[in-house]
Amino acid sequence: MLLLPKRNNLDLRFKQQVHSACLHEVNTKLALLQNELEQALTAGNNETKSTAGDKHETGRAMAQLEQENLRKQIGSTLEILHALNSLQPSKPNDKALAGALVQTDSMYLYLGAPLGQVSVGGTTVFAISLVSPLGKLIFGKEAGTQFAFNNFQTSIKAIV
C-alpha cells in the first residue's frame, strides 16, 4: 500500500498546482513532438533530393511513415490539451467529476486527462481519463465512498 504525504486536506491551491503541472507536461510533449516533426520533414525533403533508386524510395516511404506517426501523436496530445483546457481547476467539486482532484486511501487522482503519473511538489498524482476503468468506477462518487479496484478495497477520503 502506498503511503500518502502528510496533506491533511485537499485545497484548491493544490488542485491548481496539479492542473498547472499537467498543462506543463502536455505543452512540453507537444513542443518535443512538433520539433521531431520539423526534423522529420527536413530529413524527408533531403531524401527526395537523392537519386539512389530503390534506396531513395524506401527512405522516402520511411520518412513519410514517421511524419504520419508524429502527426497522430500531435493530434492525440492536442486532444489532451483541449481536455485540460476545458477543466476548471479553481472550481471546487464535491463529487468525482471532470476536473476533480480525488484523494483515496492510497493515491491522488486528477480526473479529466489521461496523462498518468505527475509529480507536484514531491506528491505523486495520477491524471486519468473518465473513460479509464478507474475513472468509470469512481465517476460521480462522493467522499466516504468505498470501492474495489483490481481486488483492492479502498475509499475516497476527500474531493476538491
QUIDA-V271423 format. One record per residue. N is the residue number from 0. RES is the residue in three letters. OMEGA is omega in whole degrees, -180 to 180 (999 if undefined). Layout:
BEGIN
n | res | omega
N | RES | OMEGA
N | RES | OMEGA
END
This chain:
BEGIN
n | res | omega
0 | MET | 179
1 | LEU | 175
2 | LEU | 180
3 | LEU | 175
4 | PRO | -178
5 | LYS | 175
6 | ARG | -172
7 | ASN | 178
8 | ASN | 178
9 | LEU | 175
10 | ASP | -178
11 | LEU | -179
12 | ARG | 178
13 | PHE | 178
14 | LYS | 179
15 | GLN | 176
16 | GLN | 177
17 | VAL | 180
18 | HIS | 179
19 | SER | 178
20 | ALA | 177
21 | CYS | 178
22 | LEU | 180
23 | HIS | -180
24 | GLU | -179
25 | VAL | -180
26 | ASN | 177
27 | THR | 179
28 | LYS | 180
29 | LEU | 179
30 | ALA | 179
31 | LEU | 179
32 | LEU | 180
33 | GLN | 177
34 | ASN | 177
35 | GLU | 179
36 | LEU | 178
37 | GLU | 178
38 | GLN | 179
39 | ALA | 177
40 | LEU | 178
41 | THR | 179
42 | ALA | 179
43 | GLY | 178
44 | ASN | 178
45 | ASN | 180
46 | GLU | -178
47 | THR | 180
48 | LYS | -179
49 | SER | 177
50 | THR | -174
51 | ALA | 175
52 | GLY | -177
53 | ASP | 179
54 | LYS | 179
55 | HIS | -179
56 | GLU | 179
57 | THR | 179
58 | GLY | -180
59 | ARG | 179
60 | ALA | 178
61 | MET | 179
62 | ALA | 179
63 | GLN | 177
64 | LEU | 179
65 | GLU | 179
66 | GLN | 179
67 | GLU | 179
68 | ASN | 179
69 | LEU | 178
70 | ARG | 177
71 | LYS | 179
72 | GLN | 178
73 | ILE | 178
74 | GLY | 179
75 | SER | -180
76 | THR | 176
77 | LEU | 176
78 | GLU | 178
79 | ILE | 178
80 | LEU | 178
81 | HIS | 178
82 | ALA | 179
83 | LEU | -179
84 | ASN | 179
85 | SER | -180
86 | LEU | 180
87 | GLN | -175
88 | PRO | 179
89 | SER | -180
90 | LYS | 178
91 | PRO | 177
92 | ASN | 173
93 | ASP | 176
94 | LYS | 179
95 | ALA | -180
96 | LEU | 178
97 | ALA | 179
98 | GLY | -180
99 | ALA | 171
100 | LEU | -173
101 | VAL | 174
102 | GLN | 175
103 | THR | 176
104 | ASP | -170
105 | SER | -177
106 | MET | 172
107 | TYR | 179
108 | LEU | 173
109 | TYR | -172
110 | LEU | 172
111 | GLY | -178
112 | ALA | -177
113 | PRO | -179
114 | LEU | -176
115 | GLY | -174
116 | GLN | 177
117 | VAL | 179
118 | SER | 180
119 | VAL | 179
120 | GLY | 179
121 | GLY | 178
122 | THR | 178
123 | THR | 177
124 | VAL | 177
125 | PHE | 177
126 | ALA | -176
127 | ILE | 176
128 | SER | 176
129 | LEU | 178
130 | VAL | 174
131 | SER | 180
132 | PRO | 179
133 | LEU | 177
134 | GLY | 178
135 | LYS | -176
136 | LEU | -175
137 | ILE | -178
138 | PHE | 176
139 | GLY | -178
140 | LYS | -179
141 | GLU | 176
142 | ALA | -179
143 | GLY | -180
144 | THR | 174
145 | GLN | 177
146 | PHE | 177
147 | ALA | 177
148 | PHE | -177
149 | ASN | 179
150 | ASN | 178
151 | PHE | -180
152 | GLN | 179
153 | THR | 178
154 | SER | 178
155 | ILE | -179
156 | LYS | -176
157 | ALA | 177
158 | ILE | 174
159 | VAL | 999
END
